[in-house]
Amino acid sequence: MNNKKNNSRLFHKKNSSHPVLKTKPTFGQKSADSVTKWVGSWGFIIGLSIFLMIWVMLNVYMVLNRWDPYPFILLNFVLSGLAAYQAPVILMSQNRQTERDRVRAEYDYHINRKAEREIQAIKEDLDYIKNMVSKKKVNLAQIKMKKKPIFKPYQPRMPRGI
């Protein structure tokens, strides 16, 4: 018996016919995903922290030609602009991921329902087999009760004519 052939029907192939999973991402979607991946990394956080420290140190310790004095209004403006552009891009990427996750969860739900139906059918088959086996056991017990023993117990015969 070929086990590979029999086991192949047990595994479900991923259904990629859903439009969300079939469409190729646009340039904007690819860039939103890459920006989100980059902004959510430790490299970005450490780099931004170093940039902020250098900016503050240069503006505090420079005697001449300070381009952004103490309240750091220009730095505040740059960071606000950065946040204003990053937030929608990150949200776009998250929305796309949420849609993909929703489709996958829906697919998993249908697979689980199908598996549940198959398990229920197997259970019904096993119950049927169990009932058939118990009936056969009862029938065999009844046959054994009705059957005469093959060997009769020894009873000495009385001689004839005495």
N, C-alpha and C positions, 0 to 999 in steps of 0.2 A: 504494500500500500504506500502511495506517495504522500508523505506527511506534509510536504511543502504545498502540494495542491489542495489538501484538505484544510490546512491552516489558513490559506490565503483568503478564504471566504469569511473567516472570523474577524479579520481586520477591516475597518472601514477606511476607504480612501477619502482624503480631504476634498470636500466639495468646494471648488474654487469658482463655481459658476455665478456666485453672487456679484452684482455689479461693483460693489465697494472693493471686493478683493481682486477683481479683474482689471480695474482701471489703473493706468500708470499715473503716478503723481506728476503734477505740472511743475514747472520751474519754481514757482512761488511756494508750492507745498514742499518740494525738496529743500529749498533754502530755509523755510520755516523749521523743518525737521533738523537740519544741520545747525542752525543758530540755536535752537532749543538744546540740542545735544552739547554744543560748545558752552553755552551760558550756564548749563546745569552741571558743569564739571568743576573739580577742585582747581584745575589750572586757571580757569577764568576767575574764580574767587581770589586765589592767591595773587594773580596778576593785577587784578583791579585793586586789591589792598596795597600792593607795592606802588602802583600808580598814584593812589590817593596819598600815601605817605610822602612820596617824592614831591607831589604838588604842594602839599601843606608845608613841608620842610623848606622848599625853595621860596615860597611866598612869605614865610615867617622869618627866615634867616637872611634873605637878600636885603641889602641896605638900599641899593639903588634899583630902579626899574622893576618895582613890584607890579605885576600885571593883575593880581587878584589879592588885595589886602585882606586883613583878618576875617571879616565875616564870610569870606570865600563865596561871594555871590556868583561869580563865574563858574566855580566848581559845582555849586548847587544847581546852577542852570544846566551844566553838562550832564550831571547825574540825573536830573529830572528828565532831560531829553532822552537819555539812554533808557530810563525806565519806561518812558512814554512809548518808545519804539519797541522795546523788548516785550512788554506785556501783551500786546495784541498778537505778536508773532508766536509767542509761547502758547497763547490760548488757541490759535489756529492749529498748531501742531497737536495740542492736547485734544482738541475736538476731533481731529482726524483719527487719532489713536483710540479715542472713545468709540467712534463709529466702527472701527475695525474690531475692537473688543466686543462690542454689542453683537456684531454679526457672528463672531466666533462663539460667543456664549449661546446665541440662538441655535447655531449649528450643533453645539455640544448638547443642548437641551433635547433637540430632536434625536440625536444619537442615543442619549440616555433613555428616552421614551421607547425607542425601538428595542434597545437592549432589555428594558423592563418587560416589554411584550414577549420577547423571545424567552426570557427567563421564566415568565409565567406559563408559556406554552410547554417548556421543558418540565416544569413542575407538574403540570397537568398530565403530561406523558408519564412521568415517574409515578404519580399517584395511580394512574391506570395500570401500569405494570405491577405496582405493589398489590393492587386489588386482585389482579389476575394470578399472581404468585400465591397469594393467600387462599384464593379459591382452589387452586391446584393442590395446595397442601391439604385443604379440607377434603377434597375428593380422594387424594391418596390415602388419607387416614380412614375414610369410609370404606375404601376398597380393601384395605388391610383388615378392617374389622369383619368384613363379609367373607373374605377368603378363608378357605379351610387350610389348616396347617398341612404342609407337605408330609411331614413325618408325624404319625400318630404316636401317642405315648404307648410304650410297650405294655401289653396286657397278656399274661400267659393264657394260652388256650387250654381249655379242658378237653381231654381226649374224648372222642366219640365212643359211644358204646359203653361207657362205664356207668 
